[in-house]
Amino acid sequence: MKDFFKYITLLFAITLLSCNKTQNKQENTEAIKTSLVDYVNPLMGTDSEFSLSNGNTYPAIATPWGMNFWTPMTSKMGDGWTYKYDEYKIRGIKQTHQPSPWINDYAAFSFMAVTGDLKFQEDERASWFSHKAETVKPNHYSVYLADYDVVAEVTPTERAAHFKFTFPKSDESYIMLDAFFKGSMVKIIPEERKIIGYCRNNSGGVPDNFHNYFVAEFDKDFEINHTWNDDWKLIENSTNSEGEHVGAIIGFKTKKGEEVHVKVASSFISLEQAQLNLSREIGADTFEQTKEKAKQAWEKELNRIQIEDDNIDNIRTFYSSLYRVLLFPRKFYEFDADENVVHYSPYNGKVLPGYMFTDNGFWDTFRAVFPFFNMMYPELNGKIMQGLANTYKESGWLPEWASPGHRDCMIGSNSAPIISDAFLKGVKEMDIEVLLEAMLKNATVSEGRPVNSVGRAGLEYYNDLGYVPYNVGINENAARTLEYAYADFTIAKMAEKLGKADIAEKYYKQSMNYKKLFDPSTNWMRGKNKEGDFQSPFNPLKWGDAFTEGNSLHYTWSVFHDIHGLMDLMGGKEKFASKLDEVFEMPPSFDASYYGFTIHEIREMQIVNMGNYAHGNQPIQHMIYLYNYANKPYKAQEKVREVLTKLYSATPDGYCGDEDNGQTSAWYVFSSLGFYPVTPGTDEYVIGSPLFDKVTLHLENGNIFDITSKNNTTKNFYIQSATLNGQQYENTFLKFKDIQNGGSLQFNMGENPNKSWGSNPENIPFSLSKN
């Protein structure tokens, strides 16, 4: 009888636990449907510095792809690491356009509130704060400025923002607008409760007439107005100041808990356009209304992908990563008085009709960000493509790194895969002939390039020899060769679809240039001299030199379009897979002699205990998926799940390297869904290991695509079997049309690898020399 009662008690406990788990899961799912913004942590990646990047991000208070972001400043004006999580003083909340600390900011200005003795110099006015008294969401930032007993808050629109400062009782309350260095102007208009002006700070890539014009409207009369001029020279009771670095201060008495609101907007076109942006985007709205509109803008986009799972940490990481994917490239266009789309050109300084986007490094984002847009946001990507055509018309070249105009950063010809992939996936409103002309100019013309990163450095050598030589004074030559070859493939694909057979044939042939750098004595890619011999001595662990922010172990796999051909060079599937294994199994040894010190990308590889796999930088991020090409998808499943759960989290140290305009986040977003775009320019995604129980994609065409994973746990990350729309599915890739047509993909997961799934030759993804 005692045993019977034990059995009944145990059965009741199990039933109760099961019910609770089901209820909790339902509650989690319901919460996700209600508010996804609450799962986003904009502080993910902010615990970073020059020597070690855990993301190199800042909290971007913005709307998706907004023209302006806002962020708190813990660092000095001009410091690319504007917000460091472990710092403890805030100098202001600034409008920012910074895409990366390495590129730095432009068109920035800030607001700060103080009480008591007037402190306006940047070091003196900085206030202690705590993350415990800080609220950080994509649509809202709030911080307690402890030195002044003030709560400062901001909520954004695309081109404007609404500030709220809650003051204590004080006869000396101030708000200041710092217009920053490198040329600025402020004008206080007390009778209109307004400050207008401009800032001109930049880090390059702007014409001579570059200005960011701003208008700030207050809801309280000014009792005091001062400005400052160069060298922090205070000019009391003044309303105008113009110089290298100026600012404005307004003051008043406040009651305890009194709220002072500031509505601010800016424009790259004119003060009048800034005022129009303010009236149109905020107008008479309250702070709460602006905040709610910004929240709904995020809810709309985040809800395009709905997750069902009981791992709340993974859900937070997913939506925090998705938020990063939806920030860049930024809209660099405005709407004139007649609602026409216009933009100030950062290339020729003119105000012109049409779209313009900026703040993007294509070396990073061609890999997964733009493929994500083609899958989920084709209409947006059509506008981006129009912006690329406008860039070509206005500057004579396609951008490779724009912020806001051409910047000399990184290598490659990666505008080609971005354009080709969009075209091949049916993106509308593309100026195809102009864009193809621009792509071909990149591949054939070397004269007149505005900066070294635009077009193709070493083009004459590449077109003559089939590679950029090691010994002709062009750095990162092997990396350039490999990226040019892949770009040639994407040009060929686009030309082929357009019926331009001669162009297609030429560039398909050139896309095989990668073979010229393959060293059969080591089975690694290697720099080659002009005379045809390989560079020597050769250390595959040497970072930089012939490669870009990586070594031969990382760049050997940059044959996105012909992995089967690379596999043949290595001697077949087994040797290829063994070479992949080698990267993971060796210690994290490196040679940093090219740089003269250990760059942060090397350190980030070294410390995560994954051998020489450097997920924190882009060149190798697709590598794990290459096991599928060797009919060993179970190895990809194991490694993908390890990276998803080990190297990402929704925390200040949540990345394992630079986030880079959404690319490292896009890897997570795609990979957690269960697949990844190894080869933009083809219609396939390569399958990995899905992270969630269920994912629902709400596609722009109105269709829905569901991804379900049965028996999916932390241990059950191996695919046992799969069905697509109810039919058994053995391929280790997924077609673009399968997703866009809507339907259901179901995985059955298990703890042990199923080595027979996806093991046949026909199951492997696309390779040019195989298909």
Residue pairs with C-beta under 8 A, 6 or more apart in sequence:
21 310
24 310
25 308
25 310
28 309
28 310
28 312
28 315
29 308
31 38
32 39
32 306
32 307
32 308
32 315
33 303
33 306
35 299
36 298
36 299
36 302
36 303
36 319
37 137
37 138
37 139
37 295
37 298
37 299
37 302
38 137
39 315
39 316
39 318
39 319
39 320
39 650
40 137
40 138
40 298
40 302
40 316
40 319
40 320
40 322
40 323
40 650
41 136
41 316
41 320
41 650
41 651
41 654
42 57
42 59
42 60
42 61
42 136
42 137
42 138
42 320
42 323
43 59
43 85
43 131
43 136
43 651
43 652
44 55
44 57
44 317
44 320
44 321
44 324
44 649
44 650
44 651
44 652
44 654
44 655
45 54
45 55
45 56
45 57
45 324
45 652
45 653
45 654
45 655
45 659
46 54
46 55
46 57
46 58
46 59
46 83
46 84
46 85
46 652
47 54
47 55
47 84
47 85
47 86
47 651
47 652
47 653
48 54
48 55
48 56
48 57
48 81
48 84
48 85
48 101
49 81
49 84
50 81
50 600
51 600
51 603
52 600
52 603
52 604
53 600
53 601
53 604
53 616
53 655
53 657
53 658
54 652
54 653
54 654
54 655
54 656
55 653
55 654
55 655
55 657
55 658
55 659
55 664
56 81
56 100
56 101
56 102
56 658
56 659
56 660
57 324
57 655
57 659
58 71
58 82
58 83
58 96
58 98
59 71
59 72
59 83
59 136
59 141
60 69
60 70
60 71
60 96
60 138
60 327
61 69
61 70
61 71
61 136
61 137
61 138
61 139
61 140
61 141
61 154
61 155
61 156
61 161
62 68
62 69
62 70
62 138
62 156
62 327
63 139
63 156
63 157
63 158
63 294
63 297
63 298
64 297
64 298
64 301
64 326
64 327
65 158
65 326
65 327
65 328
65 329
65 330
65 331
65 357
65 380
66 156
66 157
66 158
66 159
66 327
66 330
66 331
67 158
67 159
67 330
67 331
67 332
67 333
67 334
68 95
68 96
68 97
68 156
68 158
68 159
68 160
68 161
68 266
69 95
69 96
69 97
69 156
69 327
69 330
70 93
70 94
70 95
70 96
70 141
70 154
70 156
70 161
71 82
71 83
71 93
71 94
71 96
71 141
72 83
72 90
72 92
72 93
72 94
72 141
72 143
73 82
73 83
73 90
73 91
73 92
73 93
73 94
73 110
74 82
74 83
74 84
74 87
74 88
74 89
74 90
74 91
75 81
75 82
75 83
75 84
75 87
75 91
76 91
76 122
76 123
77 91
77 108
77 122
77 178
77 180
77 181
78 104
78 105
78 181
78 201
80 98
80 100
80 101
80 102
80 103
80 104
80 105
81 101
82 94
82 96
82 98
82 101
82 105
85 131
85 652
88 128
88 129
88 130
89 126
89 127
89 128
89 129
90 126
90 127
90 129
90 143
90 145
91 110
91 112
91 122
91 123
91 125
91 126
92 110
92 111
92 112
92 122
92 125
92 178
93 110
93 111
93 112
93 141
93 143
93 152
93 154
93 163
94 108
94 109
94 110
94 111
94 178
95 107
95 108
95 109
95 110
95 161
95 212
95 214
95 264
95 266
96 105
96 108
97 105
97 106
97 107
97 108
97 330
97 359
97 403
97 404
98 104
98 105
98 106
98 108
98 359
99 328
99 330
99 359
99 360
99 361
99 403
99 661
100 361
100 403
100 658
100 660
100 661
102 409
103 203
103 359
103 361
103 401
103 403
103 407
103 409
104 203
105 201
105 203
106 201
106 202
106 203
106 205
106 206
106 212
106 403
106 404
107 199
107 200
107 201
107 202
107 210
107 212
107 266
107 268
107 404
108 180
108 199
108 201
109 177
109 178
109 179
109 180
109 184
109 199
109 212
109 214
110 177
110 178
110 180
111 152
111 154
111 163
111 175
111 176
111 177
111 178
111 216
111 262
111 264
112 125
112 152
112 175
112 176
112 178
113 145
113 148
113 150
113 152
113 165
113 167
113 173
113 174
113 175
113 176
114 120
114 125
114 127
114 145
114 147
114 148
114 150
114 173
114 174
114 176
115 148
115 149
115 150
115 167
115 168
115 170
115 172
115 173
115 174
115 254
116 148
116 170
116 172
117 172
118 172
118 174
118 226
118 249
118 251
119 125
120 174
120 176
120 178
120 228
120 232
120 234
120 247
120 249
121 232
122 178
125 176
127 145
127 146
127 147
127 148
127 150
128 145
128 146
128 147
129 143
129 144
129 145
129 146
130 144
130 146
133 143
133 144
133 146
134 141
134 142
134 143
134 144
135 141
135 142
135 143
137 295
138 294
138 298
138 323
139 155
139 156
139 291
139 294
139 295
139 297
139 298
140 153
140 154
140 155
140 291
140 294
140 295
141 153
141 154
141 155
142 151
142 152
142 153
143 151
143 152
143 153
144 150
144 151
145 151
145 152
148 168
149 167
149 168
150 165
150 166
150 167
150 168
151 164
151 165
151 166
152 163
152 164
152 165
153 163
153 164
153 165
153 166
153 287
154 161
154 162
154 163
154 164
155 161
155 162
155 287
155 290
155 291
155 294
156 162
156 290
156 294
157 265
157 281
157 282
157 290
157 293
157 294
158 281
158 331
159 265
159 266
159 267
159 277
159 281
159 334
160 263
160 264
160 265
160 266
160 277
160 278
160 281
160 282
161 263
161 264
161 265
161 290
162 261
162 262
162 263
162 264
162 282
162 285
162 287
162 290
162 291
163 261
163 262
163 263
163 264
164 259
164 260
164 261
164 287
165 175
165 259
165 260
165 261
165 262
166 257
166 258
166 259
167 173
167 254
167 255
167 256
167 257
167 258
167 259
167 260
168 254
168 256
168 257
169 254
169 255
169 256
170 253
170 254
171 253
172 251
172 253
173 251
173 252
173 253
173 254
173 260
174 224
174 249
174 250
174 251
175 218
175 249
175 250
175 251
175 260
175 262
176 247
176 248
176 249
176 250
177 186
177 195
177 197
177 214
177 216
177 247
177 248
177 249
178 247
179 185
179 186
179 197
179 198
179 199
179 245
179 246
179 247
179 248
180 199
180 201
180 245
181 201
181 244
181 245
182 200
182 201
182 202
182 244
182 245
183 199
183 200
183 201
183 243
183 244
184 197
184 198
184 199
184 200
184 201
184 242
184 243
184 244
184 245
184 246
184 247
185 197
185 198
185 240
185 241
185 242
185 246
186 195
186 196
186 197
186 227
186 240
186 241
186 242
186 246
186 247
186 248
187 195
187 196
187 197
187 239
187 240
187 248
188 194
188 195
188 222
188 225
188 227
188 238
188 239
188 240
188 248
188 250
189 195
189 196
189 239
190 221
190 222
190 225
190 239
192 217
193 217
193 218
193 219
193 220
193 221
193 222
194 215
194 216
194 217
194 218
195 214
195 215
195 216
195 218
195 248
195 250
196 213
196 214
196 215
196 216
196 271
196 274
197 213
197 214
197 246
197 248
198 211
198 212
198 213
198 214
198 271
199 211
199 212
199 214
200 210
200 211
200 212
202 210
203 403
203 407
204 403
204 405
204 407
204 408
205 346
205 402
205 403
205 404
205 405
205 406
205 407
206 346
206 404
206 405
207 345
207 346
207 347
207 348
207 349
207 405
208 349
209 349
210 268
210 346
210 349
211 268
212 266
212 267
212 268
213 266
213 267
213 268
213 269
213 270
213 271
213 273
213 274
214 264
214 265
214 266
214 274
215 264
215 265
215 266
215 271
215 274
215 275
215 278
216 262
216 263
216 264
217 262
217 263
217 264
217 278
218 250
218 260
218 261
218 262
219 260
219 261
219 262
220 252
220 260
221 252
222 250
222 251
222 252
223 251
223 252
223 253
224 237
224 249
224 250
224 251
224 252
225 237
225 238
225 239
225 248
225 249
225 250
225 251
226 234
226 235
226 236
226 237
226 238
226 248
226 249
226 251
227 235
227 238
227 239
227 240
227 241
227 246
227 247
227 248
227 249
228 234
228 235
228 241
228 246
228 247
228 249
229 235
229 241
229 243
229 245
229 246
230 243
230 244
230 245
230 246
235 241
241 247
241 248
252 260
254 260
261 287
263 278
263 282
264 278
265 274
265 275
265 277
265 278
265 281
265 282
266 274
266 277
267 273
267 274
267 276
267 277
267 334
268 332
268 334
268 343
268 344
269 334
269 342
269 344
269 351
273 334
273 336
276 335
276 336
276 337
277 334
280 335
282 290
285 293
298 323
301 326
302 319
302 322
302 323
303 698
304 376
304 697
304 698
305 322
305 376
305 669
305 673
305 695
305 696
305 697
305 698
306 695
306 696
306 698
307 315
307 318
307 319
307 692
307 694
307 695
308 692
308 693
308 694
308 695
308 696
309 315
309 691
309 692
309 693
309 694
310 693
313 649
313 650
314 645
314 672
314 691
314 692
316 650
317 648
317 649
317 650
317 654
317 668
318 668
318 669
318 672
318 691
318 692
320 650
320 654
321 648
321 665
321 666
321 668
321 669
322 665
322 669
323 665
324 659
324 662
324 665
325 369
325 372
325 662
325 665
325 666
325 669
326 662
327 661
327 662
328 359
328 360
328 365
328 369
328 661
328 662
329 357
329 358
329 359
329 360
329 384
329 402
329 661
330 357
330 358
330 359
331 356
331 357
332 343
332 344
332 346
332 356
332 357
332 358
332 359
332 387
332 404
333 341
333 342
333 343
333 354
333 355
333 356
333 357
333 387
334 341
334 342
334 343
334 344
335 341
335 342
336 342
340 353
341 353
341 354
341 355
342 351
342 352
342 353
342 354
343 351
343 352
343 353
343 354
343 355
343 356
343 390
344 350
344 351
345 351
345 352
345 356
345 390
345 394
346 356
346 358
346 402
346 404
346 405
347 391
347 394
347 395
347 405
347 406
348 394
348 395
350 394
352 390
352 394
354 386
354 387
354 390
355 383
355 384
355 386
355 387
355 390
356 387
356 390
356 391
357 383
357 384
357 387
358 399
358 402
358 403
358 404
358 405
359 402
359 403
359 404
359 661
360 399
360 401
360 402
360 403
360 661
361 400
361 401
361 409
361 410
361 660
361 661
362 399
362 400
362 401
362 412
362 414
362 415
362 418
363 400
363 401
363 410
363 411
363 412
363 414
363 483
363 548
363 618
364 410
364 618
364 660
364 661
364 663
365 418
365 660
365 661
365 662
365 663
365 666
366 414
366 417
366 418
366 421
366 680
367 618
367 621
367 622
367 663
367 666
367 667
367 677
367 680
368 621
368 663
368 666
368 667
368 669
368 670
368 676
368 677
369 661
369 662
369 663
369 666
370 381
370 417
370 418
370 421
370 422
370 680
371 421
371 666
371 670
371 677
371 680
372 666
372 669
372 670
372 677
373 380
373 381
373 384
373 422
374 381
374 421
374 422
374 425
374 427
374 736
375 425
375 697
375 699
375 736
375 739
375 740
376 697
376 699
376 700
377 700
378 422
378 425
378 426
378 427
378 428
378 700
379 428
379 700
381 422
381 427
382 422
382 427
382 428
382 429
382 430
383 429
384 422
385 419
385 422
385 427
385 429
385 430
385 431
385 435
386 429
386 430
386 431
388 398
388 399
388 415
388 418
388 419
388 435
388 438
389 430
389 431
389 434
389 435
389 438
391 397
391 398
391 399
391 402
392 398
392 434
392 435
392 437
392 438
393 434
395 405
395 406
395 450
396 448
396 450
397 406
397 438
397 441
397 442
397 449
397 450
397 454
397 455
398 415
398 419
398 435
398 438
398 439
398 442
398 454
399 406
399 415
399 454
400 406
400 410
400 412
400 413
400 414
400 415
400 453
400 454
401 407
401 408
401 409
401 410
401 453
406 450
406 451
406 453
406 454
407 451
407 453
408 451
408 452
408 453
409 453
410 453
410 548
411 453
411 457
411 476
411 479
411 480
411 483
411 548
412 479
412 480
412 483
412 484
412 487
413 442
413 443
413 455
413 456
413 483
413 484
413 487
414 483
414 487
415 438
415 439
415 442
416 439
416 442
416 443
416 487
416 488
416 490
416 491
417 486
417 487
417 490
417 680
417 681
418 680
419 430
419 435
419 439
419 490
419 494
420 439
420 490
420 491
420 493
420 494
420 680
420 681
421 490
421 680
421 681
422 430
423 430
423 432
423 435
423 494
423 497
424 493
424 494
424 497
424 681
424 682
424 683
425 683
425 736
432 498
436 494
436 495
436 498
439 491
439 494
440 491
440 503
441 455
442 455
442 456
442 487
443 456
443 459
443 463
443 484
443 487
443 488
443 491
443 507
444 459
444 463
445 455
445 459
446 455
446 456
446 459
446 460
449 455
449 457
456 462
456 480
456 484
457 468
457 474
457 480
458 468
458 469
458 472
458 474
458 477
458 480
461 467
461 468
461 469
461 472
461 474
461 530
462 468
462 480
462 481
462 484
462 513
465 516
465 530
466 510
466 513
466 516
467 477
467 478
467 481
467 513
467 516
467 517
467 528
468 474
468 477
468 478
468 480
468 481
468 484
469 477
469 527
469 528
469 529
469 530
470 477
470 478
470 527
470 528
470 529
470 530
470 535
470 546
471 529
471 530
471 531
471 535
472 530
474 480
475 544
475 545
476 544
476 545
476 546
476 547
476 548
477 527
477 546
478 517
478 525
478 526
478 527
478 528
478 546
478 547
478 552
478 555
479 546
479 547
479 548
479 550
479 555
479 558
479 619
480 548
481 513
481 514
481 516
481 517
482 514
482 517
482 525
482 555
482 558
482 559
483 558
484 510
484 513
485 510
485 511
485 512
485 513
485 514
485 559
486 511
486 514
486 558
486 559
486 560
486 561
488 507
488 508
488 510
488 511
488 513
489 507
489 508
489 511
489 560
489 561
489 562
489 681
489 768
490 561
490 680
490 681
491 503
491 507
492 503
492 504
492 505
492 506
492 507
492 508
492 510
492 511
493 504
493 681
493 682
494 681
495 501
495 503
495 504
495 507
496 504
496 508
508 768
511 561
511 562
511 768
512 562
512 565
512 768
512 769
514 525
514 558
514 559
514 562
514 565
514 566
515 565
515 569
516 528
517 525
517 526
517 527
517 528
518 524
518 525
518 526
518 566
518 569
519 525
519 526
519 534
519 538
520 569
522 538
522 540
523 556
523 569
523 570
523 571
523 575
523 579
524 540
524 552
524 553
524 556
525 552
525 555
525 556
525 558
526 534
526 535
526 538
526 540
526 546
526 552
527 534
527 535
527 538
527 545
527 546
528 534
528 535
529 535
535 546
538 552
539 591
540 551
540 552
540 553
541 551
541 552
541 553
541 589
541 590
541 591
541 612
542 551
542 552
542 591
542 593
542 594
543 549
543 550
543 551
543 590
543 591
543 592
543 594
543 595
543 599
543 601
543 602
544 594
544 595
545 594
546 552
547 554
547 555
547 619
548 555
548 619
549 599
549 601
549 617
549 619
550 601
550 614
550 617
550 619
550 620
551 590
551 591
551 612
553 582
553 583
553 612
553 620
554 612
554 614
554 617
554 619
554 620
554 623
555 619
556 566
556 579
557 563
557 566
557 619
557 620
557 622
557 623
557 626
558 619
559 565
559 566
560 622
560 678
560 679
560 680
561 679
561 681
561 682
561 766
561 767
561 768
562 767
562 768
562 769
563 626
563 629
563 678
563 765
563 767
564 629
564 764
564 767
564 768
564 769
564 770
565 767
565 768
565 769
565 770
566 576
567 573
567 576
567 629
567 630
568 769
570 576
570 579
573 630
573 631
573 632
574 630
576 626
576 629
576 630
577 627
577 630
577 632
577 635
580 623
580 626
580 627
580 630
580 635
581 635
583 611
583 612
583 613
583 620
583 623
584 610
584 611
584 612
584 613
584 639
585 611
586 611
586 612
587 611
588 605
588 606
588 607
588 609
588 610
588 611
588 612
589 612
590 598
590 602
590 605
590 606
590 612
592 598
592 599
592 602
600 657
601 614
601 616
601 617
601 657
601 658
602 614
604 614
604 616
604 617
604 656
604 657
605 612
605 613
605 614
605 615
605 616
605 617
608 615
608 616
608 646
608 647
608 656
610 642
610 643
613 620
613 623
613 624
614 620
614 657
615 621
615 643
615 647
615 656
615 657
615 664
615 667
616 647
616 655
616 656
616 657
616 658
616 664
617 657
617 658
618 660
618 663
618 664
621 663
621 664
621 667
622 676
622 678
624 636
624 639
624 640
624 643
624 688
625 636
625 640
625 676
625 678
625 686
625 688
626 636
626 678
627 633
627 634
627 635
627 636
627 639
628 636
628 686
628 687
628 732
628 733
628 758
628 764
628 765
629 764
629 765
629 767
630 764
631 758
631 759
631 760
631 761
631 763
631 764
632 755
633 687
633 719
633 732
633 757
633 758
634 718
634 719
634 753
634 754
634 755
634 757
636 686
636 687
636 688
636 689
636 732
637 688
637 689
637 717
637 718
637 719
637 753
638 689
638 717
638 718
638 753
640 671
640 688
640 689
640 717
641 688
641 689
641 691
641 717
643 671
644 668
644 671
644 672
644 689
644 691
645 691
645 714
647 655
647 656
648 654
648 655
648 656
648 668
655 664
657 664
658 664
659 665
667 676
670 676
670 677
670 685
671 688
671 689
671 691
672 690
672 691
672 692
673 690
673 691
673 692
673 695
673 697
673 707
674 687
674 688
674 689
674 690
674 691
674 695
674 707
674 709
674 745
674 747
675 685
675 686
675 687
675 688
675 733
675 734
676 685
676 686
676 688
677 684
677 685
677 686
678 684
678 685
678 686
678 765
679 765
679 766
682 766
683 735
683 736
683 737
684 733
684 734
684 735
684 736
684 765
684 766
685 733
685 734
685 735
685 736
685 739
686 732
686 733
686 765
687 719
687 722
687 731
687 732
687 733
687 734
687 758
689 717
689 718
689 719
689 749
690 707
690 709
690 712
690 747
690 749
691 712
692 707
692 709
692 712
693 708
693 709
693 712
694 706
694 707
694 708
694 709
695 706
695 707
696 704
696 705
696 706
696 707
697 704
697 705
697 706
697 707
697 739
698 704
699 705
699 739
699 740
699 742
701 740
703 740
703 741
703 742
704 742
705 738
705 739
705 740
705 742
705 743
705 744
705 745
706 743
706 744
706 745
707 744
707 745
707 746
707 747
708 744
708 745
708 746
708 747
709 746
709 747
709 748
709 749
710 746
710 747
710 748
710 749
711 748
711 749
711 750
712 747
712 749
713 749
715 751
716 749
716 750
716 751
717 749
718 749
718 750
718 751
718 752
718 753
718 754
719 747
719 748
719 749
719 750
719 754
719 757
719 758
720 747
720 748
720 749
720 750
720 754
720 757
721 728
721 747
721 748
721 754
721 757
722 728
722 729
722 730
722 745
722 746
722 747
722 748
722 757
723 729
723 744
723 745
723 746
724 734
724 738
724 743
724 744
724 745
724 746
725 743
725 744
726 744
729 745
730 757
730 758
730 760
730 763
731 758
731 762
731 763
732 758
732 763
732 764
732 765
733 764
733 765
733 766
734 745
738 745
758 764
764 770
